[in-house]
């Protein structure tokens, strides 16, 4: 898991190319994950990551990681290196959404 500091993303600053067998995924989180890089993978494919950023929109803001240009398929969203936070289906021409589980998920002890 990596963390970075990024400024907010303004309205219209993320462009998604959708169509055919290509879709996108948005992972919605709380602001406490700002800067964290969340990994996803499809099957046995190599993991890819995206940083959680504040997204400013007309009516306020939210925090999310955006994964553009994904081939259609089932994706695992990774809590950490070994633990899955869940699975989401990405369809060509569409935007899939995944809500990050509460902070107690994956905790040990």
Secondary structure, 3 states (H helix, E strand, C coil): CCECCCCCECCCCCCCCCECCEEEEEEEECHHHCCEEEEEEECCCCCEEEECEEEEECCEEEEEEEEEEEECEEEEEECCCCCEEEEEEECCCCEEEEECCCCCCCCCC
